[in-house]
């Protein structure tokens, strides 16, 4: 069983894509994944790979930087991809309907530091530069992530 925090090396974009696809296989409605990291750290690349891997019909997956939220119907249930970078007030999260989506959808949230109130069972992925590549650290406080995460050898 995995322990929190758990770090995975991401030597290139293909590794980030593989991680996104693997994560897509384990997510379910009610799951919230918080994506942390600086601009260009791989958050959107990861989210795009995850979303595309579970779409019913392939489609473009744009960054929600300007729309704030993109909603998709997937094979795992509704998925909300939010980018909160441009929020100026934490109260705007309520206006987006994101807090209700925590119970009714899979939620991927970039820049989660822009609000308070993520579910206690959220999984946090923190992307960081590491030499020529990146690393991602997975952390959780509650939930069954240790049993569900696809990080056991060949799962990624």
Residue frames relative to the residue before (quaternion, step in Angstrom):
aa qw qx qy qz dx dy dz
X 1.0000 0.0000 0.0000 0.0000 0.00 0.00 0.00
X 0.4600 -0.6872 0.4976 0.2617 3.56 -1.05 0.82
X 0.2396 -0.7437 0.6026 0.1624 3.54 -1.25 0.49
X 0.4009 -0.6917 0.5496 0.2424 3.55 -1.15 0.68
X 0.5721 -0.2668 -0.7722 0.0715 1.60 -1.71 1.84
X 0.2184 -0.7510 0.6154 0.0976 3.51 -1.30 0.56
X 0.1681 -0.8167 0.5488 0.0592 3.62 -0.71 1.07
X 0.1170 -0.7801 0.6142 0.0223 3.53 -1.03 0.96
X 0.3601 -0.7140 0.5473 0.2469 3.62 -0.82 0.89
X 0.1122 -0.7587 0.6394 0.0537 3.56 -1.12 0.79
X 0.1647 -0.8530 0.4867 0.0920 3.59 0.24 1.24
X 0.8111 0.0205 0.0068 0.5844 3.61 1.14 -0.49
X 0.7300 -0.4270 0.3065 0.4368 3.56 -1.34 0.09
X 0.6098 0.5602 -0.3552 0.4338 3.60 1.06 -0.67
X 0.6386 0.5173 -0.3253 0.4677 3.59 1.03 -0.72
X 0.6321 0.5157 -0.3242 0.4789 3.58 1.06 -0.75
X 0.6328 0.5226 -0.3187 0.4742 3.58 1.01 -0.82
X 0.6592 0.5120 -0.3074 0.4570 3.60 0.90 -0.92
X 0.6425 0.5113 -0.3229 0.4707 3.58 0.98 -0.79
X 0.6434 0.5238 -0.3229 0.4553 3.60 0.94 -0.84
X 0.6647 0.4983 -0.2986 0.4698 3.58 0.93 -0.90
X 0.6536 0.5099 -0.3136 0.4631 3.58 0.96 -0.86
X 0.6532 0.5081 -0.3147 0.4649 3.57 0.97 -0.81
X 0.6090 0.5745 -0.3475 0.4223 3.58 1.04 -0.73
X 0.6479 0.5451 -0.3139 0.4297 3.58 1.10 -0.65
X 0.7579 0.3937 -0.2118 0.4751 3.61 1.15 -0.42
X 0.5663 0.6232 -0.3895 0.3731 3.59 1.20 -0.22
X 0.0710 -0.7786 0.6232 0.0189 3.54 -1.21 0.65
X 0.6728 -0.4544 0.3811 0.4423 3.55 -1.29 0.31
X 0.7331 0.3599 -0.3093 0.4873 3.55 -0.91 1.01
X 0.5952 0.5559 -0.3631 0.4526 3.59 1.28 -0.19
X 0.0927 -0.7646 0.6358 0.0498 3.54 -1.09 0.80
X 0.0869 -0.7782 0.6219 0.0113 3.54 -0.88 1.05
X 0.1935 -0.7845 0.5855 0.0653 3.55 -0.69 1.17
X 0.1624 -0.8072 0.5657 0.0451 3.57 -0.72 1.13
X 0.0521 -0.8112 0.5814 -0.0333 3.55 -0.47 1.28
X 0.4336 0.6776 -0.5330 0.2620 3.54 -1.24 0.51
X 0.6140 -0.5642 0.4043 0.3759 3.53 -1.22 0.41
X 0.6801 -0.4298 0.3757 0.4600 3.55 -1.32 0.10
X 0.8218 0.2213 -0.1823 0.4924 3.58 -0.87 0.97
X 0.4681 0.7144 -0.4200 0.3068 3.60 1.25 0.14
X 0.6443 -0.5451 0.3242 0.4273 3.61 1.22 -0.24
X 0.3818 0.7526 -0.4681 0.2620 3.59 1.26 0.05
X 0.7189 0.4308 -0.2573 0.4810 3.58 0.75 -1.02
X 0.6022 0.5470 -0.3630 0.4542 3.61 1.01 -0.68
X 0.6467 0.5115 -0.3000 0.4796 3.57 0.96 -0.92
X 0.6793 0.4970 -0.2922 0.4540 3.59 0.81 -1.03
X 0.6463 0.5255 -0.3188 0.4522 3.59 0.93 -0.88
X 0.6620 0.4975 -0.3050 0.4704 3.61 0.92 -0.89
X 0.6406 0.5212 -0.3218 0.4631 3.57 0.95 -0.87
X 0.6934 0.4820 -0.2852 0.4534 3.59 0.74 -1.06
X 0.6786 0.4968 -0.3058 0.4462 3.59 0.81 -0.94
X 0.6469 0.5430 -0.3246 0.4258 3.59 1.08 -0.63
X 0.7758 0.3241 -0.1804 0.5104 3.62 1.17 -0.40
X 0.4111 0.6988 -0.4829 0.3308 3.59 1.23 0.28
X 0.5262 -0.6049 0.4930 0.3378 3.57 -1.17 0.60
X 0.7795 0.0837 0.0047 0.6207 3.54 0.96 -1.00
X 0.4979 -0.6674 0.4481 0.3255 3.63 -0.74 0.95
X 0.1140 0.7697 -0.6220 0.0876 3.55 -1.06 0.82
X 0.6272 -0.5118 0.4197 0.4105 3.52 -1.31 0.27
X 0.1532 -0.7687 0.6157 0.0812 3.57 -1.04 0.78
X 0.1213 -0.8260 0.5478 0.0539 3.58 -0.01 1.27
X 0.5711 -0.5426 0.4738 0.3937 3.53 -1.28 0.32
X 0.3559 -0.7504 0.5092 0.2258 3.61 -0.90 0.80
X 0.1986 0.8247 -0.5106 0.1403 3.59 1.16 0.50
X 0.7804 0.3253 -0.1817 0.5021 3.61 0.88 -0.87
X 0.6858 0.4473 -0.2892 0.4960 3.60 1.10 -0.57
X 0.3708 -0.7500 0.4348 0.3331 3.57 1.35 -0.42
X 0.8018 -0.0011 0.0134 0.5974 3.62 0.97 -0.80
X 0.0827 -0.7298 0.6763 0.0566 3.55 -1.13 0.81
X 0.1601 -0.7902 0.5873 0.0709 3.58 -0.90 0.93
X 0.0844 -0.7988 0.5957 -0.0053 3.55 -0.94 1.00
X 0.3027 -0.6723 0.6356 0.2291 3.53 -1.25 0.57
X 0.0291 -0.8258 0.5616 -0.0417 3.57 -0.59 1.15
X 0.6672 -0.4852 0.3836 0.4149 3.53 -1.33 0.08
X 0.6928 0.4473 -0.2641 0.5003 3.60 1.25 -0.32
X 0.6758 -0.4219 0.2900 0.5302 3.59 1.32 -0.07
X 0.7112 -0.4199 0.3083 0.4720 3.59 -1.26 -0.01
X 0.1039 -0.7841 0.6105 0.0404 3.57 -1.07 0.77
X 0.1620 -0.7592 0.6266 0.0686 3.55 -0.92 1.01
X 0.0952 -0.7632 0.6382 0.0346 3.57 -0.81 1.07
X 0.0225 -0.8220 0.5670 -0.0486 3.56 -0.46 1.24
X 0.1129 -0.7402 0.6592 0.0694 3.52 -1.18 0.75
X 0.1492 -0.8480 0.5074 0.0344 3.56 -0.29 1.29
X 0.2925 0.8039 -0.4820 0.1894 3.58 1.28 0.17
X 0.7553 0.4160 -0.2123 0.4598 3.58 0.90 -0.92
X 0.4508 0.6819 -0.4736 0.3279 3.62 1.17 0.02
X 0.2360 -0.7809 0.5636 0.1295 3.53 -0.96 0.86
X 0.7752 0.1902 -0.1002 0.5940 3.57 1.26 -0.36
X 0.5095 -0.6709 0.4389 0.3127 3.61 -0.78 0.95
X 0.5828 0.6027 -0.3623 0.4072 3.60 1.15 -0.50
X 0.5557 0.6236 -0.3856 0.3918 3.58 1.20 -0.41
X 0.5338 0.6141 -0.4076 0.4145 3.60 1.19 -0.44
X 0.6334 0.5316 -0.3189 0.4631 3.57 1.02 -0.83
X 0.6517 0.5238 -0.3078 0.4541 3.59 0.98 -0.84
X 0.6461 0.5247 -0.3161 0.4554 3.59 1.09 -0.64
X 0.4391 -0.6930 0.4601 0.3396 3.60 1.18 -0.45
X 0.3696 0.7757 -0.4526 0.2384 3.55 1.29 0.13
X 0.6474 0.5335 -0.3466 0.4197 3.59 0.92 -0.77
X 0.6331 0.5024 -0.3356 0.4839 3.62 1.08 -0.60
X 0.6301 0.5600 -0.3273 0.4269 3.58 1.06 -0.74
X 0.5137 0.6498 -0.4243 0.3657 3.62 1.14 -0.43
X 0.7348 0.4082 -0.2222 0.4940 3.60 1.08 -0.70
X 0.7838 0.3811 -0.1602 0.4634 3.58 1.09 -0.67
X 0.7718 0.2447 -0.1233 0.5739 3.59 1.28 -0.08
X 0.4868 -0.5314 0.5683 0.3971 3.49 -1.43 -0.09
X 0.1097 -0.8105 0.5734 0.0484 3.61 -0.82 0.91
X 0.0883 -0.7400 0.6659 0.0343 3.55 -0.92 1.04
X 0.0220 -0.8320 0.5527 -0.0415 3.58 -0.55 1.14
X 0.1828 -0.7556 0.6231 0.0859 3.53 -0.72 1.16
X 0.8220 0.1521 -0.1778 0.5193 3.55 -1.09 0.84
X 0.1018 0.8443 -0.5205 0.0762 3.62 0.79 0.95
X 0.5278 0.6339 -0.4129 0.3860 3.60 1.24 -0.21
X 0.5772 0.6125 -0.3632 0.3997 3.61 1.28 -0.21
X 0.7833 0.1934 -0.1486 0.5718 3.60 1.23 0.01
X 0.3196 -0.6977 0.6035 0.2164 3.53 -1.33 0.28
X 0.6630 0.5422 -0.3501 0.3794 3.56 -0.94 0.74
X 0.3150 0.7315 -0.5413 0.2695 3.60 1.10 0.50
X 0.5930 -0.5788 0.4100 0.3811 3.59 -1.08 0.62
X 0.5993 -0.5970 0.4046 0.3475 3.57 -1.12 0.70
X 0.7221 0.4316 -0.2496 0.4796 3.60 1.11 -0.62
X 0.3331 0.7565 -0.4998 0.2589 3.61 1.21 0.40
X 0.3183 -0.6949 0.6139 0.1974 3.51 -1.28 0.62
X 0.1737 -0.7835 0.5897 0.0903 3.59 -0.86 0.95
X 0.1014 -0.7516 0.6501 0.0461 3.54 -0.97 0.98
X 0.0935 -0.7960 0.5979 0.0119 3.57 -0.63 1.17
X 0.1839 -0.7970 0.5723 0.0586 3.56 -0.53 1.26
X 0.0616 0.7971 -0.5966 0.0701 3.60 -0.96 0.91
X 0.5429 -0.5899 0.4833 0.3517 3.55 -1.21 0.53
X 0.0261 0.7753 -0.6299 0.0383 3.54 -1.17 0.74
X 0.8055 -0.1837 0.0872 0.5567 3.57 -0.04 1.26
X 0.8201 -0.1667 0.1524 0.5258 3.57 -0.72 -1.08
X 0.7581 0.3188 -0.1818 0.5390 3.59 1.21 -0.30
X 0.4970 -0.6064 0.5102 0.3536 3.49 -1.14 -0.78
X 0.2024 -0.7082 0.6454 0.2022 3.49 -1.41 0.04
X 0.1621 -0.7418 0.6360 0.1378 3.52 -1.25 0.44
X 0.1778 -0.7651 0.6123 0.0900 3.53 -0.96 0.93
X 0.2064 -0.7720 0.5953 0.0835 3.53 -0.81 1.11
X 0.0529 0.7985 -0.5956 0.0695 3.57 -0.87 0.96
X 0.0310 0.7816 -0.6216 0.0428 3.54 -1.15 0.70
X 0.3485 -0.7339 0.5508 0.1912 3.53 -1.22 0.58
X 0.7985 0.0577 0.0209 0.5988 3.57 1.12 -0.71
X 0.6122 0.5547 -0.4142 0.3820 3.53 -1.29 0.15
X 0.5653 -0.6266 0.4417 0.3044 3.53 -1.36 0.08
X 0.1863 0.8313 -0.5050 0.1385 3.59 1.14 0.61
X 0.6134 0.5775 -0.3603 0.4007 3.60 0.95 -0.78
X 0.7090 0.4335 -0.2558 0.4939 3.59 1.05 -0.71
X 0.7404 0.4649 -0.2208 0.4324 3.59 1.04 -0.75
X 0.5789 0.6375 -0.3871 0.3295 3.58 1.03 -0.66
X 0.3992 -0.7508 0.4861 0.2017 3.58 -0.95 0.93
X 0.4267 0.7328 -0.4403 0.2952 3.61 0.87 0.81
X 0.4740 0.6790 -0.4390 0.3487 3.58 1.12 0.44
X 0.8333 -0.2157 0.1029 0.4984 3.57 -0.08 1.28
X 0.8699 -0.0412 0.0568 0.4882 3.57 -0.54 -1.16
X 0.4224 0.7231 -0.4627 0.2908 3.62 1.21 0.08
X 0.7021 0.4400 -0.2725 0.4891 3.60 1.07 -0.62
